[in-house]
Amino acid sequence: MKNYISAQEHWFGMYEKPEFPFYQSSKKFPIKDIKIDRPLMACSNEISPSDVLYMLMNFDKNAWMPITLNQDHYLLDGQHRLELARQMGLEYIDVIIQDTRLFQ
């Protein structure tokens, strides 16, 4: 079983610009190192099993995009993608790390 599915390069290109110094991409980030603290998340709703199942049944490698973490590896955005990766048995996922300290 494959333990990693890479995101398409164009997803990283959205963040890798000089005007966005607070974003850094990281490919093949260990899923086990991702932490969850709901108040930090952009959308703190509960994971919808039906949404995850829909994503699994309609998986499109071209739409597989990185999730967003903060500098301490807490999930900010992408909880359904992270759950999908776990259910697919992946050990790694591509991430965009947002240095939230630069926003303060």
Secondary structure, DSSP 8 states (H G I E B T S, - for coil): --------HHHHHTT-STT-TTEEEEEEEEGGG-B--GGGSSS-----HHHHHHHHHT--GGG---EEEETT-BEEE-HHHHHHHHHTT-SEEEEEEE-GGGG-
